[in-house]
Amino acid sequence: MRRGKFAGLILVLLSVTFFVPHYVFADIEWTLKKQLKLDAAPADVAASTDGKWIYVLTSGEILVYSVPEDKVVNRIPVDKTFDRLTYSAPDNVLIVSSSAEKTLKLIQLEVIRHFSLEGLPFIGPQNAPVTLVVFSDYQ
């Protein structure tokens, strides 16, 4: 008889443990990493997947903010009617949409790298508008 009561108690404890919802409360710690002061009110914001670029849609332009440089490095003009912004990482494309005009624009982004050529051998004028940099291994 004792064995039956003990088994029943275990069954009750297991059913309370696994079948009754449990509520867990947790705190969230956070710190303000950076606050940006903008010239215009943002309509929408998107960020690159690597976190190096923040795209801010304002009335009439997209501000391209470089996080490492801590400044706006470019401005892309768009229609003032656009009110939504999305970033497509695989294609490196900004998608801007206007709910009022029911339009969508895809803006292809190209990252331009700057290299210092000081002390390196080169062919052609030093102030050429286009420079080709070749990385090679002669081994």
DAQUI-V726420 format. One record per pair of residues at least 24 apart in sequence whose ideal C-beta (glycine too) atoms are under 10 Angstrom apart, sorted by sequence separation. I is the first residue (numbers start at 1). J is the second residue. D is the distance in whole Angstrom. If there is no record, write none. Layout:
i->I j->J d->D
i->I j->J d->D
//
This chain:
i->39 j->63 d->8
i->58 j->82 d->10
i->59 j->83 d->9
i->79 j->103 d->8
i->38 j->63 d->7
i->57 j->82 d->6
i->57 j->83 d->7
i->79 j->105 d->8
i->36 j->63 d->9
i->38 j->65 d->9
i->57 j->84 d->7
i->58 j->85 d->10
i->78 j->105 d->7
i->57 j->85 d->4
i->36 j->65 d->7
i->56 j->85 d->8
i->57 j->86 d->10
i->78 j->107 d->8
i->55 j->85 d->6
i->64 j->94 d->9
i->34 j->65 d->10
i->36 j->67 d->10
i->55 j->86 d->9
i->76 j->107 d->6
i->55 j->87 d->6
i->62 j->94 d->7
i->34 j->67 d->8
i->39 j->72 d->9
i->54 j->87 d->10
i->76 j->109 d->9
i->33 j->67 d->9
i->36 j->70 d->9
i->38 j->72 d->9
i->53 j->87 d->8
i->62 j->96 d->7
i->36 j->71 d->10
i->74 j->109 d->10
i->34 j->70 d->8
i->36 j->72 d->9
i->39 j->75 d->10
i->43 j->80 d->10
i->57 j->94 d->9
i->44 j->82 d->9
i->46 j->84 d->9
i->49 j->87 d->8
i->43 j->82 d->7
i->44 j->83 d->7
i->46 j->85 d->5
i->48 j->87 d->6
i->49 j->88 d->10
i->50 j->89 d->9
i->55 j->94 d->6
i->57 j->96 d->7
i->43 j->83 d->5
i->44 j->84 d->5
i->45 j->85 d->7
i->46 j->86 d->6
i->47 j->87 d->7
i->49 j->89 d->4
i->57 j->97 d->10
i->43 j->84 d->8
i->44 j->85 d->4
i->46 j->87 d->4
i->48 j->89 d->7
i->49 j->90 d->9
i->55 j->96 d->9
i->43 j->85 d->7
i->44 j->86 d->8
i->45 j->87 d->10
i->46 j->88 d->9
i->47 j->89 d->10
i->42 j->85 d->9
i->49 j->92 d->10
i->48 j->92 d->8
i->62 j->107 d->8
i->64 j->109 d->8
i->48 j->94 d->10
i->46 j->94 d->7
i->46 j->95 d->9
i->46 j->96 d->10
i->44 j->96 d->8
i->55 j->107 d->9
i->43 j->96 d->10
i->44 j->97 d->9
i->55 j->109 d->9
i->53 j->109 d->8
i->53 j->111 d->9
i->52 j->111 d->9
i->48 j->109 d->9
i->48 j->111 d->10
//
